Amino acid sequence: EEEEEEEGFRLLGILDVQNTPCSRDAILHGAGGSVTAGLLHFLATSRVRRSFDVGFAGFMLTTLGSWLYCRMNNAKLRVQQRMIQDGIKNQIVYEGTSRDPANKPEAGTPSGPS
Amino acid sequence: SPVMEELLHLHDHALMVVFLISTLVLYIMLAMISTKLTNKFILDSQEIEIIWTVLPAVILILIALPSLRILYLMDEINDPHLTIKAVGHQWYWSYEYTDYEDLGFDTYMIPTQDLAPGQFRLLEADHRMVVPVESPLRVLVTAEDVLHSWAVPALGVKMDAVPGRLNQTAFITFRPGIFYGQCSEICGAN
């Protein structure tokens, strides 16, 4: 049961919506965009078949746009996370040494014993 | 490893593109089945031909750009802290750590009948290759007899072991643990 929950629901048998980052939001935005676009077109033209086509095009564009936007933000966060991890690692390694960026010597401080 | 994480993200991106294409094809099929419009004398249509030329090109660019980024990322020089030689034999691997001391050992797969409870079939080995965590590493892969391939999927590493040739791959891991791999090139007798 735990394995089935971890596997998640796959759209069309290929897209694991639950475990793929950004996919759930992209599909939901796409569904909303599809309904909105199709409904607006139908209200304006009363053409059913063409409204379905417009709705589907809205789904594709909204899903793709939401996906790309979310993935770009995700990628930026990952880069920041790696930089922070490297910074923490370097801070631990260099703490107390001359390479510690927080340990900058002041100009008026005497260097010899007082 | 970071490379495997990037590969997973590329896989997710490509899968979403594939999902959208599949949805488009399914929708077009349904639309064509259910339409009442027919035209036996159509010869060409500039608009649709432009669409089905430009759209695949755009899709290819959408997939190719992240793919090329990872391709060049994987080839970056990373100043390794340790170099390990992995030599493929029929049917075991031998590892040599020669940077600091001459250390070499063979590692055989544990047969199924000798496995302890909880161990993985066809994956466990008697002597594991031990590497430091959070250190860039280089593995030089070659073979003694026939083609082999040194692969560890969790680290995003696979390199062919070719007799008479030295191939280089590099990786870094940030999580301690046991990572399994299997020879990924046909190297048996039958």
HADDOCK unambig.tbl for C-alpha pairs under 7 A between the chains (distance, minus, plus):
assign (segid A and resid 15 and name CA) (segid B and resid 15 and name CA) 6.72 0.50 0.50
assign (segid A and resid 15 and name CA) (segid B and resid 16 and name CA) 6.95 0.50 0.50
assign (segid A and resid 15 and name CA) (segid B and resid 19 and name CA) 6.77 0.50 0.50
assign (segid A and resid 20 and name CA) (segid B and resid 12 and name CA) 6.78 0.50 0.50
assign (segid A and resid 60 and name CA) (segid B and resid 20 and name CA) 6.79 0.50 0.50
